[in-house]
Amino acid sequence: MKKSTFSFLMKYVFKRGFLFVASVFLATIVVIGTLSIPILTGKGVDMAVEMGKVDFIGLKSLIITTLIVIGITIIAQLFLSLVNNRLTAEVVYEIRRDVMKKIQSLPISFIDSHSQGDLVTRMIADVETLSDGLLMGFTQVFTGVLTIAGTLIFMLILNWKITLVVVFVTPLSFFVAGFISKRTYSLFQVQSKARGEQVSFVNEMVGNQKIVRAFGKEEENLKKFVEINENFKTASLKATFYSSLTNPCTRFVNSIVYAGVAVFGALAIVGFNSITVGELTCFLAYASQYTKPFNEISGVITEFQNALACADRIKELLDEKEIEEKENAKTESDKDINDIEFKNVFFSYTEEKKLIEDFSLKVTKGKKVAIVGPTGCGKTTLINLLMRFYDVKSGEILIDNENITDYTREAYRDNFGMVLQETWLRKGTIKENIVLGQNYSDEAVINACKSCHAHNFIMRLPKGYDTEIAEDGGNLSNGQKQLLCIARVMLINPPILILDEATSSIDTRTEIKVQDAFSKLMDGKTSFIVAHRLSTIKSADVILVMKDGNIIEQGNHESLLKQKGFYYELYQSQWAN
């Protein structure tokens, strides 16, 4: 286990100082109570070891004392379990909260470069495994360590010579457990990664069942899943097998300890008469109690090592570099933007593959700008840069001659309204999906829906605007989902619009009406339209024709057709047989 991972976990534990101190205190009482019983038992044996000389009065008092000690120990053990469960639950709660907060603050580039399944696994499965491991650590490992230390102290007080037998064999048990655990930790890391890959694949396949079946990829995907599942099985078996060796190996060493104490104790009674039978009974009980924590710790070593490997993956995520804002960045914008300018912008997703080079463009307020070009030419990348989902490598993007990095991302994005080809809806009512937590009146919501011609279909639903929809709007058509997303933009009425095939899933008749509504909405506003169907952008003030990250043609629809260049070829290809 990495020291940094352990420090990472203890940071969360120490935040709950009262619960941690209570756990230590109760664990100490449990250990002292448990270790006191062999002493009382040994005294009881000495009171009854000789025939005809049984001290019944002393035994009665001893039995009462023993029952009191047992009662206190049981109560302490009960409260220890409650405290440890509360401590673990609070630690896991905070870790999950921090992971979710971290994901919200990570750059889009990180989210794009990691599978959703892996991120979900770290937040759900890995944290759950860590929870189990922490609980075992507090209830068994921590108490076990105290038991080992306490047992040694009690045995030293009784007879230091026989204690040396125990101490002499102890390093062998530590060596065996340590030797195996070092190897199982790396194996459990491999298992966690394999589990993340499996969850990611399953998540992708379940979420895209229609596409899988449409292209007849069931058999191919099944074979790939079998391969991933086989890798996960192999990693799990290796990790579990090696970690399972710990228990029998430590039990063997512990048996040697017990046998050594029995032999030397018997010799001490018969040969030297240096200890009593009761003291030997006490010593044998201590030898058993001393070895028991090793067995318990080795018994949970599989879960504990698995938990530590998961903790390492969680820490790795929490250590990722967050989005950084410029010092003293403005937290509010006036929402009255006139000009937007791309100035000598260079950008690429990877160093090896250049995309946008020395890109410059100035858009004045109220202009409708359409962006067209073949797949991979940089249309979406331009929008990503405009929205600050990615930052430029060099050059700058200006709003009214101010660099967009002078604003926080939240303040800057308040100026934009986006409608994408891919819709996003969550489980909840129609109204909740339109307002998205903002405080808008029913009248404003209805007017927005009427503007985009969504009101009629909403009113046909069982409960109108209060109708519950499934996750991602599963019980709505693609066109209806897109109309709801358009209604959001109509409602917030932003100064800048970004439309990426915003009407691609709407029937032709409704599309004409929505385009008319958009025209009214875009009046006086700056608009960026990413289009694949060129017939939808004829009215644009400026059409940017992109290819390989550069603007190769620029103008309105008529002027570009007259040039008979790349735009002309694209336009004609859409009408080809």
C-alpha angles and dihedrals in degrees: 000000000000114000089225090058092052091048089049091056096043090052088066093042095051090053085071095056097161094052092044093050090045090052092051092046094049092043089053091051091049092050094046091047092048093048093047093061096069090053091052090045091051091051089050091053091051089051091057105029097098120069112248094006102088113149099218094172091052091045091052092053090044093051091051091049091048092050091051091050091048091049093050090047093051092049091047090049091052093051090043090058091048093048093047092049091049092047093049093046092051093047092050091045091055094044091052090047091050092048091052091046089048093052089052091054100042120105117262087240089066093048090048093051096049127063117249091229092058092050091048090049092053093049099042115018098030093047090047091052089047089052092055091046094049092050091051090046093055097040101040113010097044094042089044093056090050090048092052092049093044093047092053091051093049092047092049089054091051100044124341094194096061089041088062088064089058094044092048093057096039097082089058090059092048091048093052094047093044094046092054098039093055089059096042092054093063090043092054089050088057089048092052092051091048090051090051091052091050094049090047093053094045091047091052095046095047092047093050103040094132092055092045092053095040090059095038094240097141096109094042092050091046090055091049091049091050089053093049091044090050091053090050091048092050092049092047094048093049093048094045094044096052094043090048089060089069096071100052092040094052091043089056091052091046091052088055089053092051093047091048092053091048094050097045092042092052090049090049091055098042101034106030105014086219097138135032128240089252091054090050089051088051091048093051090050089051091047088054092045091046092054095040095076090053089055092046093047092047089046092059096036090102093057094038095052089045089052092050091050089052090047089055091054091048091049090049089057094045090050093057115119112262129218109284123214124204114263111267091010113173115259096199135046127202093233090224101107118171108176134024118194134186106203120194092322121187120186141160133166091220131024091235097056119051117207116166118028128183093340117179129177136153122202120188124211117284096019121136108220121191122196118203136167144113123303112289096019093121105265096129091038089058090054091046090055093044091052092043092239081134128019123228119258091222138348120044145256115225134198111196088343093306121116110246088229087069086076128060112252091247093053092044095049092052085080094061138078118191133196113183133190088243110067126215122206131157134207108282142075126320090249093050090053091052100045095037094204096316122127106249126152122245089246092056091049093049092048091051091050091048090052091058094037094246096118096082097054091043091055090052090060117098096258101016112220090359093059112127115232129197126249110296089006093284093170094053130077120250090252093052091049091051092050089055090052090050090050089058091059092044088054099051093041096205125197092237126043129200116191120183107185086317094174100038095116097043125098117253096253094051091042091060090052093046092048088054090051090049090051090056091045093049093050105122092000130107110246134191115196122190105200137185096172102064092197089073095060103050090112095053116124092219129018116199113203109203130194127169092352096307135099105244098171134022134183143080125305098267096045093049092051090051090054089059090210133128094313090052089053092049092049094048092047090061090060096043119116 
